[in-house]
Amino acid sequence: MENKYKIIVSYIQDLSVEIPSPETLISIRNTIPEYKMKVDIKSKPLKRKMIEVLTTLTYENPNIKKERGFFQIKYATAIDILDVHIRKTELEKIVLCDLQMKIYPELEEKFLTILRNSGLPDLKFGAKIDFEKLYKDKMN
């Protein structure tokens, strides 16, 4: 799908780091293996064959309901569609898979840096997100 689109700009649109207390930070550090990454991808058309893609990563512990940490980054990417005759299925693959594989390494590094500087210096995310698999699962 190379040459079907080009990235115009990428930036952190919104960021949330919530650590309500020192006790919460200690709890987060002790339960970090229970934290899970959720990915949400939304897109909306802009003018002149452009699309805004909003990739949201939420890192939280689904087992804790109160006094928990909450970490979320919303990363916006504007792309220009170069192929005027692109099919809807090709466009979906670009937004949900190809673009994500291209921007994710930088997005993950930015998110990790922020979280490490927020009191989680040894944080590493688990398995890499397989956007190809997520896309295929969604299409089936």
Buried (B, 14 or more C-beta within 10 A) or exposed (E): BEEBBEEEEBEEBEEEBEBEEEEBBEBBBEBBEEBEBEEEBEBEEEEEBBBBBBBBBBBBBEEBEEEBBBBBBBBBBBBEBEBEEBEEEBBBBBBBBBBBEBBBEEBBEBBBEBBEEBBBEEBEBEEEBEBBEBBEEEEE
